[in-house]
Amino acid sequence: MNQEPPSNILCHADCPVRATAEIIEHKWATLIVRDLLSGKKRFSELERSLDSISPKILSERLRELEAKQVISRTVLPTVPPTTEYELTAMGKEFETVIRAMQDFGILLLKSAESLK
């Protein structure tokens, strides 16, 4: 993967880094994608996994990610209705981004430990 590094030029609407940032810029979005990498999840499963997220914010993030075609939502005909969320094909491509964030986070945590 020999691509040119990101440049310092102005970030126009067609900038690929900007396009990605617009999907993951909101708090919780990357953690929702991370949780869905392992497969379908119901709202309550995501809510438990994301510990301190409010139901309102989780709903907003899920709607945003669905609108950007990163996740899909399926309402099952149960009583009460059950909703499942899963990554779309495009959403699954975020795994490389999440893995890179994980690797960088490990470096940050090790660096912080060495300063103690």
C-alpha positions as a printed Julia matrix, in Angstrom:
116×3 Matrix{Float64}:
   0.0    0.0    0.0
   2.32   2.75  -1.26
   0.07   5.76  -1.18
   1.25   9.3   -0.75
   1.03  10.56   2.83
  -1.74  13.04   3.7
  -0.76  16.52   2.64
  -1.05  19.89   4.32
  -3.22  21.4    1.59
  -6.71  22.66   2.32
  -9.21  19.92   3.04
 -11.93  20.3    0.42
 -15.19  18.38   0.31
 -13.63  15.69  -1.89
 -10.76  15.04   0.56
 -10.78  11.32   1.5
  -9.57  12.0    5.06
 -12.4   14.5    5.51
 -14.94  11.98   4.16
 -13.77   9.43   6.73
 -13.65  11.97   9.55
 -17.25  12.97   8.86
 -18.31   9.41   9.63
 -16.26   8.83  12.76
 -16.03  12.37  14.13
 -18.8   12.0   16.7
 -18.09  10.54  20.09
 -19.04   6.85  20.29
 -19.16   6.23  16.52
 -15.88   4.31  16.39
 -16.81   2.29  19.48
 -20.15   1.34  17.94
 -18.33   0.18  14.78
 -15.81  -1.68  16.95
 -18.6   -3.53  18.74
 -20.34  -4.44  15.48
 -17.16  -5.92  13.99
 -17.97  -9.13  15.87
 -21.46  -9.36  14.34
 -25.07  -8.27  14.78
 -26.03  -6.59  18.02
 -29.3   -5.45  19.51
 -29.71  -1.93  20.91
 -29.55  -3.23  24.48
 -26.31  -5.13  23.78
 -24.68  -2.0   22.4
 -25.96   0.06  25.32
 -24.46  -2.4   27.84
 -21.16  -2.61  25.98
 -20.79   1.17  25.77
 -21.38   1.49  29.52
 -21.89   5.26  29.96
 -23.65   6.16  26.69
 -27.18   7.5   27.04
 -29.96   5.81  25.05
 -30.62   9.11  23.27
 -27.02   9.48  22.08
 -26.81   5.81  21.08
 -29.98   6.22  19.0
 -28.57   9.35  17.34
 -25.25   7.69  16.51
 -26.96   4.6   15.12
 -29.19   6.76  12.9
 -26.16   8.74  11.67
 -24.18   5.6   10.89
 -27.19   4.11   9.1
 -27.68   7.29   7.06
 -24.01   7.13   6.03
 -24.48   3.46   5.04
 -21.98   2.18   7.6
 -24.56   0.05   9.42
 -27.9   -1.49   8.6
 -30.88  -1.84  10.9
 -33.32  -4.75  10.88
 -36.57  -4.67  12.83
 -37.69  -8.18  13.73
 -41.42  -8.97  14.01
 -41.44  -9.78  17.72
 -43.52  -8.38  20.55
 -42.13  -5.93  21.46
 -40.2   -5.37  18.21
 -36.52  -6.26  18.33
 -34.01  -4.19  16.38
 -30.66  -5.55  15.27
 -27.75  -3.57  13.9
 -24.89  -4.83  11.77
 -22.13  -3.42   9.62
 -22.69  -3.05   5.92
 -19.97  -4.1    3.48
 -18.64  -0.55   3.62
 -18.84  -0.57   7.42
 -16.74  -3.72   7.54
 -14.0   -1.81   5.72
 -13.64   0.27   8.89
 -11.92  -2.67  10.55
  -8.55  -1.48   9.25
  -9.19   1.98  10.72
 -10.26   0.51  14.08
  -7.22  -1.81  14.14
  -4.92   1.14  13.41
  -6.57   3.09  16.24
  -6.09   0.1   18.54
  -2.4   -0.15  17.65
  -1.9    3.57  18.19
  -3.81   3.41  21.48
  -1.5    0.64  22.7
   1.48   2.87  21.92
  -0.13   5.77  23.79
  -0.86   3.63  26.83
   2.69   2.23  26.88
   4.09   5.74  26.54
   1.95   6.98  29.42
   3.08   4.02  31.56
   6.74   4.78  30.87
   6.24   8.35  32.12
   5.05   7.16  35.54
